[in-house]
């Protein structure tokens, strides 16, 4: 029996414990600030898209969300105890750079049932600037048809070690939740590509907005918040 908002076989109770772990795990090492958390829809199908520059973004976002969420996670992490834990809390393994419909079908079912699914459209870790995006997110929106999937962009900055430098003591990590929006996905490959560019553009703009916000706020006056 599945728990609401999670794939078959996942434990709702263990998932909620995992969210608490994600919420507090990095507090000793980072000053995490969440902006716009009230924009997260509390009910209904939501596709969360986020930039990705380090291994920290997924657990930070997972922990800050006010509802259960299912993320597509690279399959390399699904080994041993960690892998079993990820499966039990409802996370879905995906092979990067290889065609694999199984994880998309699993998460599409979660969306159709009114859950929240999180993806990183870049497909792999980069600079987190979203200069490229894969078509899986657009496919998920189209697969849900008239179910009214809402897209929620989330930008994160501060998790990546500065190039050529040492990481600051308890660096500030900012998470900015954007305004939810909807997107029409046309037929065929062209429809996917057009919608993918719309998603990439919205997320890239949010990342730029967060960069401007961080630049305008003196680091020494920030207080940790989560």
C-alpha positions in Angstrom: 0.0 0.0 0.0 1.4 3.4 -1.0 1.4 6.6 1.0 -0.3 9.7 -0.4 2.1 11.6 -2.7 4.7 8.8 -2.9 5.5 5.9 -5.2 4.5 2.4 -4.5 6.4 0.8 -1.6 7.5 4.1 0.0 6.9 4.7 3.7 5.1 8.0 4.5 6.4 8.0 8.1 10.0 7.4 7.1 9.7 10.0 4.4 8.6 12.6 7.0 11.6 11.6 9.1 13.8 12.1 6.0 12.4 15.6 5.6 13.3 16.5 9.1 16.9 15.2 8.5 17.1 17.3 5.4 15.8 20.4 7.2 18.4 20.3 10.0 21.3 18.3 8.7 23.3 21.2 7.3 22.5 23.8 9.9 25.9 23.4 11.7 27.8 23.9 8.5 25.7 26.5 6.6 23.5 29.5 7.2 20.5 28.5 5.2 17.9 31.2 4.2 14.6 30.3 2.5 12.8 33.0 0.5 9.3 32.7 -0.8 8.4 29.4 0.9 4.7 30.5 1.0 4.7 30.2 -2.8 4.8 26.4 -2.6 1.3 25.1 -3.5 0.1 23.0 -0.5 -2.0 20.7 -2.6 -2.4 19.5 -6.2 0.2 18.3 -8.8 3.4 20.3 -8.8 6.5 19.9 -10.8 9.4 21.5 -9.1 12.4 22.5 -11.3 15.7 23.6 -9.7 19.3 24.4 -10.6 22.0 22.0 -9.6 25.6 22.8 -8.8 26.4 20.5 -5.9 25.1 17.5 -4.0 23.7 19.8 -1.3 20.8 21.3 -3.3 18.6 18.1 -3.3 18.5 17.5 0.5 18.3 21.2 1.3 15.2 21.7 -1.0 13.7 18.3 0.1 14.0 19.3 3.7 12.5 22.9 3.3 9.4 21.8 1.4 6.2 22.0 3.5 4.8 18.8 1.8 5.9 15.4 0.7 8.0 15.4 -2.5 9.5 12.8 -4.9 12.8 13.7 -6.6 14.6 12.1 -9.5 18.0 11.3 -8.1 21.0 9.9 -10.0 21.1 6.2 -9.7 24.8 6.1 -8.5 23.5 7.1 -5.0 21.2 4.1 -4.8 23.7 1.6 -3.3 23.9 0.0 0.1 22.1 1.5 3.1 21.8 5.0 1.5 20.1 3.5 -1.6 17.6 1.5 0.5 16.8 4.6 2.5 16.2 6.7 -0.6 13.8 4.2 -2.0 11.9 3.9 1.2 11.4 7.6 1.4 10.1 7.6 -2.1 12.9 9.0 -4.2 13.4 7.6 -7.7 16.7 6.6 -9.4 17.4 7.9 -12.9 20.3 7.2 -15.3 21.9 10.4 -16.4 22.5 10.8 -20.2 20.7 7.6 -21.0 17.1 7.1 -22.2 15.1 5.6 -19.4 11.3 5.9 -19.3 10.7 3.9 -16.1 11.5 6.8 -13.6 9.5 9.2 -15.8 6.5 6.9 -15.7 6.8 6.5 -11.9 6.9 10.2 -11.3 4.2 10.9 -13.8 1.9 8.7 -11.8 2.8 10.6 -8.7 1.9 13.9 -10.4 -1.4 12.5 -11.8 -2.3 11.5 -8.2 -1.7 15.1 -7.0 1.8 14.8 -5.7 4.9 17.0 -5.9 7.8 15.9 -8.1 11.2 17.5 -8.2 13.7 17.5 -11.1 16.9 19.2 -12.0 16.5 20.0 -15.7 20.3 20.4 -16.2 20.6 16.6 -15.8 24.0 16.8 -14.0 25.9 19.1 -11.8 27.3 22.2 -13.4 27.6 25.9 -12.6 24.0 26.0 -11.6 23.3 28.7 -14.2 20.9 26.5 -16.3 22.5 27.1 -19.7 21.2 23.8 -20.9 18.2 21.6 -20.0 16.9 18.2 -20.8 13.4 17.4 -21.9 12.2 15.2 -19.0 10.5 18.0 -17.2 8.5 19.0 -20.2 7.6 15.4 -20.9 6.2 15.0 -17.3 4.0 18.1 -17.8 2.7 16.8 -21.1 2.1 13.3 -19.7 -0.3 14.6 -17.1 -2.6 16.1 -19.8 -5.4 18.2 -18.4 -4.6 17.5 -14.8 -3.4 21.0 -14.4 0.3 20.5 -13.4 1.8 23.7 -11.8 5.5 24.3 -12.4 7.4 25.7 -9.4 10.9 27.1 -10.1 13.4 27.0 -7.2 16.9 28.6 -7.3 19.7 27.9 -4.9 23.1 29.6 -4.4 25.9 29.2 -2.0 26.4 25.5 -1.9 29.3 25.4 -4.3 32.9 25.8 -3.1 34.4 28.9 -4.8 36.7 28.1 -7.7 40.3 28.2 -6.6 39.5 29.2 -3.1 38.6 27.8 0.3 35.0 27.6 1.5 34.1 30.3 4.1 33.1 29.3 7.6 29.4 28.6 7.7 28.7 30.2 4.2 25.3 31.5 3.5 23.0 29.3 1.3 20.0 31.0 -0.2 17.0 29.2 -1.6 14.5 31.3 -3.6 11.1 29.9 -4.5 9.7 31.5 -7.6 6.1 32.1 -8.7 4.2 29.0 -9.8 3.2 29.0 -13.5 1.7 26.7 -16.1 3.1 25.8 -19.5 1.5 24.3 -22.6 3.5 21.4 -24.1 2.8 20.9 -27.8 2.9 17.6 -29.7 6.1 15.8 -30.8 9.7 16.6 -30.3 9.2 20.3 -31.3 6.6 20.7 -28.6 9.0 19.3 -26.0 11.8 21.4 -27.1 9.7 24.6 -27.0 8.4 23.9 -23.5 11.9 22.9 -22.3 13.2 26.2 -23.4 10.4 28.0 -21.5 11.2 26.0 -18.4 14.9 26.7 -18.7 14.3 30.4 -19.3 12.0 30.7 -16.2 14.5 28.9 -14.0 17.5 30.8 -15.4 15.8 34.1 -14.7 15.1 33.1 -11.1 18.7 32.2 -10.6 19.7 35.6 -11.9 17.2 37.2 -9.5 18.7 35.3 -6.6 22.2 36.4 -7.6 21.1 40.0 -7.6 19.4 39.6 -4.2 22.6 38.1 -2.7 24.7 40.8 -4.2 22.5 43.5 -2.7 22.5 42.0 0.8 25.8 42.3 2.9 26.9 38.9 4.0 27.7 40.1 7.5 24.2 41.1 8.3 22.5 37.9 7.3 20.9 35.7 9.9 20.4 32.0 9.4 16.9 31.0 8.8 15.2 27.8 7.8 
